[in-house]
Amino acid sequence: MTYLPEHAETVFTYGSPQLKFGPGASAEIGHDLRQLGARRVLVVTDPGVAATGSPGRVAEQLATFGIVAVVHDSARVEPTDASLLVAIDRARADGPFDAFVAVGGGSSIDTAKAVNLMLTNPGELLDYVNAPVGGGLAPPNALAPLVAVPTTTGTGAESTTICVLDVLDQHVKTGISHPRLRPVLAVVDPLLTLTQPAGVTASAGMDILCHALESWTARPYTSYEQKTADQRVPYCGANPISDLWSEKAMRLLSTAFRPAVLEGDPASRSDMSMAATFAGLGFGNAGVHVPHANAYPIAGRVTDFHPVDYPAGESMVPHGMAVSLTAPEAFRWTFESNPERHLSAAGFLDPRAEAGDDPAGLLPRVLCDLMRDIGLPNGTDAVGFGSGDTDALVEGALKQQRLLATSPRPVEADDLAGIFERSLRLWER
């Protein structure tokens, strides 16, 4: 089944922040903020990144430009509504601020987005969370300038309009999405990623990969009904510009991903940073779909899994890992929507891969081979889920209608249930 609009869309949109990329780029943030007129800035990070010294160095640099910098290590790895409220309250107590800087992974950048949103707009946090989990309201006021400085190679949050969070009482991960959340400047300095552990590189790298793959295989913008100007949203479907970014990200991953995890050399880390940025510029406009929708309830309902190289004592399935766990079977299911796209994606990621007599299985095999090589779990069973959890996981995934609307095939509960069941164990040992 495919989408057959009565009046097909003819317009796509594209947005991105200004970008500064390269070793040493983070040494210029003070200059950049002065150009934005900043005088008092909140630097948002998490305790682990704060311990590396990078946020402190950014704050010291800002001071040389006459900018007062307050550093908060208030971000939590895999933010929740509760952790965001703590960060928001702390920022209000130390404010006002006329700009924000996020130094860290997607968790720090998303926390800064939420803090910026709530310090510049009325109401409660859940008012802005995507429906049906929250109110789905658009922020009425412009946000202050946000400069995003990623220290991990994965989320692409520095390029996007999205803030991701767990809503604890609903046991679901969801998000806030609006163009006003997009950072005004992304400063990507590969030197900041050299402290990233292998386990984090593996998980975050699968987020890059799925961003690129889901953008590449998303339903095309022409498959939507014609929209009016006020109906346009950041995720508009696959389009010629997002396709360019997604393809380039996959080609970079084909040579950089395994060495970045297994060896951690600076060249592969730099290529991973570039791939993360490219994938963010792609999916931040085209959108993501089934693997990301499935990842949210996986992360929101985990009870007893402790990933390597993440904060000790915390049970979690990191976002990129959660996305990867159903990706092979999700792409097997979406194959019929556009076989050529799925086969070409497999070729981007592994030029030696051959379809043989199972074309639909080629991309899943490429993904499983990669996941096995970089030490990711072998399906959802390995992080604590079983067949008895399928209904709850499907229920959580169905709440992600903003994402599922981008699927290249219309998604029903039975489709998701089949993907979850087939993802309990992805490959034979």
C-alpha positions as CSV (number, residue, x, y, z in Angstrom):
1,M,0.0,0.0,0.0
2,T,1.3,3.4,-0.9
3,Y,0.2,7.0,-0.3
4,L,-2.0,8.4,-3.1
5,P,-2.8,12.0,-2.4
6,E,-5.7,13.6,-4.2
7,H,-3.8,16.8,-4.6
8,A,-0.1,16.1,-4.4
9,E,2.3,18.4,-2.6
10,T,4.6,20.4,-4.9
11,V,6.6,22.4,-2.3
12,F,9.3,21.2,0.1
13,T,11.1,23.3,2.7
14,Y,14.6,23.2,4.0
15,G,16.2,24.8,7.0
16,S,19.6,24.6,8.8
17,P,21.7,26.5,11.3
18,Q,24.9,28.3,10.4
19,L,27.7,25.8,10.6
20,K,31.3,26.1,11.7
21,F,33.2,22.9,11.3
22,G,36.8,21.8,12.0
23,P,39.4,21.1,14.6
24,G,39.7,24.2,16.8
25,A,36.3,25.6,15.8
26,S,35.2,25.7,19.4
27,A,37.9,28.3,20.2
28,E,35.9,30.9,18.2
29,I,32.6,30.8,20.1
30,G,33.2,34.0,22.0
31,H,33.7,35.9,18.8
32,D,30.6,34.3,17.3
33,L,28.4,35.2,20.4
34,R,29.6,38.8,20.3
35,Q,28.3,39.0,16.7
36,L,25.0,37.9,18.1
37,G,25.0,40.6,20.7
38,A,25.3,38.3,23.6
39,R,26.3,39.7,27.0
40,R,25.1,37.1,29.5
41,V,25.1,33.4,28.5
42,L,24.1,30.1,30.0
43,V,26.4,27.2,29.2
44,V,24.4,23.9,29.5
45,T,26.3,20.6,29.8
46,D,26.1,17.4,31.8
47,P,28.4,16.3,34.7
48,G,30.4,13.8,32.5
49,V,31.2,16.4,29.8
50,A,31.8,19.1,32.5
51,A,34.5,16.8,33.9
52,T,36.4,16.9,30.6
53,G,37.0,20.6,31.0
54,S,35.5,21.6,27.7
55,P,32.5,23.6,29.0
56,G,34.9,25.4,31.4
57,R,37.2,26.3,28.6
58,V,34.3,27.7,26.6
59,A,33.2,29.8,29.6
60,E,36.8,31.2,30.0
61,Q,37.0,32.0,26.4
62,L,33.6,33.9,26.5
63,A,35.0,36.0,29.4
64,T,37.8,37.3,27.2
65,F,35.1,38.8,24.9
66,G,33.4,40.5,27.8
67,I,30.6,37.9,28.0
68,V,29.4,36.7,31.4
69,A,29.1,32.9,31.3
70,V,27.2,30.8,33.8
71,V,27.9,27.0,33.6
72,H,25.2,24.6,34.6
73,D,25.8,20.8,34.5
74,S,22.1,20.3,34.7
75,A,21.6,18.0,31.7
76,R,20.8,14.4,32.3
77,V,21.9,11.7,29.9
78,E,18.6,10.7,28.1
79,P,16.6,13.7,29.5
80,T,13.2,13.3,31.2
81,D,10.5,15.7,31.8
82,A,11.6,15.8,35.4
83,S,15.2,16.5,34.6
84,L,14.3,19.2,32.2
85,L,12.1,20.9,34.8
86,V,15.1,20.9,37.2
87,A,17.3,22.5,34.6
88,I,14.6,25.1,33.7
89,D,14.1,26.0,37.4
90,R,17.8,26.3,37.9
91,A,18.2,28.5,34.9
92,R,15.3,30.8,35.9
93,A,17.0,31.3,39.3
94,D,20.3,32.3,37.7
95,G,18.8,34.3,34.8
96,P,18.1,36.3,32.8
97,F,20.2,35.2,29.8
98,D,20.3,36.7,26.4
99,A,21.9,33.6,24.7
100,F,22.6,29.9,25.4
101,V,25.4,27.6,24.6
102,A,25.0,23.8,24.7
103,V,28.3,21.8,25.1
104,G,27.8,18.0,25.1
105,G,25.8,15.3,23.3
106,G,22.2,15.4,22.2
107,S,21.1,15.3,25.9
108,S,22.9,18.6,26.6
109,I,21.7,20.2,23.4
110,D,18.1,19.1,23.9
111,T,18.2,20.3,27.5
112,A,19.4,23.7,26.3
113,K,16.6,23.8,23.8
114,A,14.0,23.1,26.5
115,V,15.5,25.7,28.9
116,N,15.6,28.3,26.1
117,L,12.0,27.5,25.2
118,M,10.6,27.8,28.7
119,L,12.6,30.9,29.6
120,T,11.2,32.8,26.6
121,N,7.7,31.4,26.4
122,P,4.7,31.1,28.7
123,G,3.0,27.9,30.0
124,E,4.2,24.5,31.1
125,L,6.7,22.2,29.4
126,L,4.1,19.6,28.5
127,D,2.1,22.2,26.7
128,Y,4.7,22.1,24.0
129,V,5.4,18.3,23.9
130,N,4.1,16.6,20.8
131,A,0.5,15.4,20.8
132,P,-1.0,13.0,21.9
133,V,1.6,12.8,24.8
134,G,1.4,16.6,25.4
135,G,-0.4,19.6,24.1
136,G,1.5,20.1,20.9
137,L,1.4,23.9,21.1
138,A,3.7,26.0,19.0
139,P,5.8,28.5,21.0
140,P,4.3,32.0,20.5
141,N,7.6,33.9,21.1
142,A,10.9,33.8,19.5
143,L,13.7,32.0,21.4
144,A,17.0,33.5,22.4
145,P,20.1,32.5,20.2
146,L,21.4,29.0,20.9
147,V,24.8,27.9,19.9
148,A,25.2,24.1,19.9
149,V,28.6,22.5,20.4
150,P,28.4,18.7,20.1
151,T,31.0,16.6,21.9
152,T,29.6,13.3,20.6
153,T,29.4,12.0,17.1
154,G,25.7,11.0,16.7
155,T,22.6,12.9,17.4
156,G,22.7,15.7,14.9
157,A,20.8,17.7,17.5
158,E,22.9,20.8,16.6
159,S,21.1,20.9,13.3
160,T,17.5,20.1,14.2
161,T,14.3,21.6,15.5
162,I,13.7,18.7,17.9
163,C,14.1,18.3,21.7
164,V,13.7,14.6,22.8
165,L,12.6,13.6,26.3
166,D,11.1,10.8,28.4
167,V,7.8,11.5,29.9
168,L,8.1,9.4,33.0
169,D,4.5,8.9,34.1
170,Q,3.5,7.8,30.6
171,H,6.6,5.5,30.2
172,V,7.3,6.9,26.7
173,K,10.0,8.9,25.0
174,T,8.7,11.7,22.8
175,G,9.7,15.2,21.8
176,I,9.1,18.9,21.1
177,S,9.4,20.0,17.5
178,H,9.2,23.5,16.1
179,P,11.5,25.5,13.8
180,R,12.1,28.0,16.7
181,L,14.1,25.4,18.6
182,R,16.8,25.1,15.9
183,P,20.1,26.4,17.0
184,V,21.3,29.5,15.2
185,L,24.9,28.2,15.0
186,A,26.3,24.7,15.1
187,V,30.0,24.6,16.1
188,V,31.4,21.1,15.3
189,D,34.9,20.6,16.6
190,P,36.0,17.0,16.1
191,L,38.7,17.5,18.8
192,L,35.9,17.6,21.4
193,T,34.9,14.0,20.5
194,L,38.2,12.4,21.3
195,T,37.2,11.6,24.8
196,Q,34.1,9.8,23.7
197,P,34.2,6.1,24.8
198,A,33.8,3.3,22.3
199,G,30.4,2.2,23.7
200,V,29.0,5.8,23.2
201,T,30.6,6.0,19.8
202,A,28.8,2.8,18.8
203,S,25.4,3.8,20.0
204,A,25.6,7.4,18.8
205,G,26.9,6.2,15.5
206,M,23.8,4.0,15.0
207,D,21.8,7.2,15.5
208,I,23.7,8.8,12.7
209,L,23.1,5.8,10.5
210,C,19.4,5.6,11.2
211,H,19.0,9.3,10.7
212,A,20.4,9.0,7.2
213,L,18.6,5.8,6.4
214,E,15.2,6.9,7.6
215,S,15.6,10.2,5.8
216,W,16.6,8.5,2.6
217,T,13.7,6.0,2.8
218,A,11.1,8.5,4.1
219,R,7.9,9.0,2.1
220,P,8.7,11.6,-0.6
221,Y,7.3,15.1,-0.1
222,T,5.2,14.6,-3.2
223,S,3.3,11.8,-1.5
224,Y,1.6,14.3,0.9
225,E,-1.6,16.2,0.3
226,Q,-1.0,19.8,-0.8
227,K,-0.4,22.0,2.3
228,T,-1.0,25.7,2.9
229,A,1.8,27.9,4.2
230,D,0.6,27.7,7.8
231,Q,0.4,23.8,7.7
232,R,4.1,23.3,6.8
233,V,6.1,21.4,9.4
234,P,9.9,20.7,9.7
235,Y,9.5,17.1,8.6
236,C,8.4,17.4,5.0
237,G,9.5,14.0,3.5
238,A,12.3,12.9,1.4
239,N,13.4,15.6,-1.0
240,P,16.4,16.3,-3.3
241,I,18.4,18.4,-0.8
242,S,17.9,16.0,2.2
243,D,18.8,13.1,-0.1
244,L,22.2,14.6,-0.8
245,W,23.1,15.0,2.9
246,S,21.8,11.5,3.7
247,E,23.7,9.7,1.0
248,K,27.0,11.5,1.9
249,A,26.5,10.6,5.5
250,M,26.1,6.9,4.6
251,R,29.1,6.9,2.4
252,L,31.2,8.4,5.2
253,L,29.9,5.8,7.7
254,S,30.9,3.0,5.4
255,T,34.6,3.7,6.0
256,A,34.7,5.6,9.3
257,F,32.2,3.8,11.6
258,R,34.0,0.6,12.5
259,P,37.5,2.3,13.0
260,A,35.9,5.0,15.1
261,V,34.6,2.4,17.5
262,L,37.3,-0.1,17.4
263,E,40.4,2.1,17.1
264,G,39.2,5.7,17.9
265,D,41.6,7.4,15.6
266,P,41.2,11.1,15.0
267,A,40.6,10.8,11.3
268,S,37.7,8.4,11.7
269,R,36.3,10.5,14.6
270,S,36.4,13.6,12.3
271,D,34.6,11.7,9.6
272,M,32.0,10.6,12.1
273,S,31.5,14.2,13.2
274,M,31.0,15.2,9.6
275,A,28.5,12.3,9.0
276,A,26.5,13.3,12.1
277,T,26.2,16.8,10.8
278,F,25.3,15.7,7.3
279,A,22.7,13.2,8.6
280,G,21.3,16.0,10.8
281,L,20.9,18.3,7.9
282,G,19.1,15.5,6.1
283,F,16.7,14.1,8.6
284,G,16.1,17.5,10.2
285,N,14.1,18.3,7.1
286,A,13.0,15.0,5.6
287,G,12.2,13.3,8.9
288,V,12.6,9.9,10.5
289,H,10.1,7.1,10.8
290,V,9.6,3.6,12.2
291,P,12.9,2.8,13.9
292,H,12.8,6.1,15.8
293,A,9.2,5.7,16.7
294,N,10.0,2.2,18.0
295,A,13.0,3.5,20.0
296,Y,11.0,5.8,22.2
297,P,9.0,3.1,24.1
298,I,12.1,0.8,24.2
299,A,14.0,3.6,26.0
300,G,11.0,4.7,28.1
301,R,10.2,1.2,29.4
302,V,13.6,-0.3,30.1
303,T,13.9,-1.6,33.6
304,D,17.3,-3.3,34.0
305,F,19.9,-2.7,31.3
306,H,23.2,-1.1,32.0
307,P,25.1,-0.2,28.8
308,V,28.9,-0.1,28.7
309,D,30.5,3.3,28.9
310,Y,27.4,5.1,30.1
311,P,26.8,6.4,33.7
312,A,27.2,3.6,36.2
313,G,24.2,2.5,38.1
314,E,21.6,3.9,35.7
315,S,19.3,1.6,33.8
316,M,18.9,2.8,30.3
317,V,18.9,2.0,26.6
318,P,20.8,4.9,25.0
319,H,18.8,6.6,22.2
320,G,21.0,5.4,19.3
321,M,21.1,1.9,20.6
322,A,17.3,1.9,21.0
323,V,16.9,3.1,17.4
324,S,19.1,0.3,16.1
325,L,17.4,-2.6,17.8
326,T,14.4,-2.7,15.4
327,A,16.0,-1.0,12.4
328,P,16.9,-4.2,10.5
329,E,13.4,-5.6,10.6
330,A,11.8,-2.1,10.1
331,F,13.8,-1.7,6.9
332,R,12.9,-5.2,5.8
333,W,9.2,-4.2,6.2
334,T,9.6,-0.8,4.3
335,F,11.5,-2.5,1.5
336,E,8.5,-2.9,-0.8
337,S,7.8,0.9,-0.7
338,N,11.0,1.5,-2.8
339,P,13.3,-1.5,-3.4
340,E,15.8,0.7,-5.4
341,R,16.3,3.1,-2.4
342,H,16.8,0.2,0.0
343,L,19.3,-1.6,-2.2
344,S,21.2,1.6,-3.0
345,A,21.5,2.4,0.8
346,A,22.9,-1.0,1.4
347,G,25.5,-0.3,-1.3
348,F,26.4,3.1,0.2
349,L,27.1,1.4,3.6
350,D,28.8,-1.7,2.2
351,P,29.8,-1.5,-1.5
352,R,30.7,-5.3,-1.4
353,A,27.2,-6.4,-0.3
354,E,25.2,-8.5,-2.7
355,A,21.5,-9.1,-2.6
356,G,21.5,-12.6,-3.9
357,D,18.0,-14.3,-3.9
358,D,16.8,-12.1,-0.9
359,P,16.8,-8.4,-2.0
360,A,14.6,-7.4,1.0
361,G,17.2,-8.9,3.4
362,L,20.2,-7.1,2.0
363,L,20.0,-3.9,4.1
364,P,19.0,-5.8,7.3
365,R,22.1,-8.0,6.8
366,V,24.4,-5.0,6.3
367,L,23.0,-3.5,9.5
368,C,23.3,-6.7,11.6
369,D,26.8,-7.3,10.4
370,L,27.8,-3.7,11.5
371,M,25.9,-4.0,14.8
372,R,27.7,-7.3,15.6
373,D,31.1,-5.9,14.7
374,I,30.7,-2.8,17.0
375,G,29.3,-4.7,20.0
376,L,25.7,-3.7,20.0
377,P,23.0,-5.9,21.6
378,N,21.5,-8.7,19.5
379,G,17.9,-7.5,19.5
380,T,15.4,-6.3,22.1
381,D,15.7,-9.5,24.1
382,A,19.3,-8.6,25.0
383,V,18.1,-5.4,26.7
384,G,15.4,-7.1,28.7
385,F,12.3,-7.3,26.5
386,G,10.2,-10.3,25.6
387,S,7.2,-11.2,23.6
388,G,5.0,-10.3,26.6
389,D,6.1,-6.7,26.2
390,T,5.1,-6.3,22.5
391,D,1.7,-4.8,23.1
392,A,3.1,-2.1,25.4
393,L,5.9,-1.3,23.0
394,V,3.4,-1.0,20.1
395,E,1.2,1.3,22.2
396,G,4.2,3.5,22.9
397,A,5.3,3.6,19.2
398,L,1.8,4.4,18.0
399,K,2.0,7.6,20.1
400,Q,4.8,8.8,17.8
401,Q,2.5,9.9,15.0
402,R,4.7,12.8,14.1
403,L,7.3,10.2,13.1
404,L,5.1,7.5,11.8
405,A,3.5,10.0,9.4
406,T,6.9,10.0,7.6
407,S,6.9,6.2,7.1
408,P,7.1,5.2,3.4
409,R,4.2,2.8,4.1
410,P,1.1,3.4,6.3
411,V,1.7,1.9,9.7
412,E,-0.8,-0.2,11.6
413,A,-0.5,-1.8,15.1
414,D,-0.1,-5.2,13.6
415,D,2.8,-4.0,11.4
416,L,4.7,-2.7,14.5
417,A,3.9,-5.8,16.4
418,G,5.5,-8.0,13.7
419,I,8.6,-5.7,13.6
420,F,9.0,-5.9,17.4
421,E,8.5,-9.7,17.5
422,R,11.1,-10.2,14.7
423,S,13.5,-7.9,16.5
424,L,13.8,-9.9,19.7
425,R,16.8,-11.6,18.3
426,L,18.4,-10.2,15.1
427,W,21.1,-12.7,14.2
428,E,22.3,-16.1,15.2
429,R,25.4,-16.3,17.4
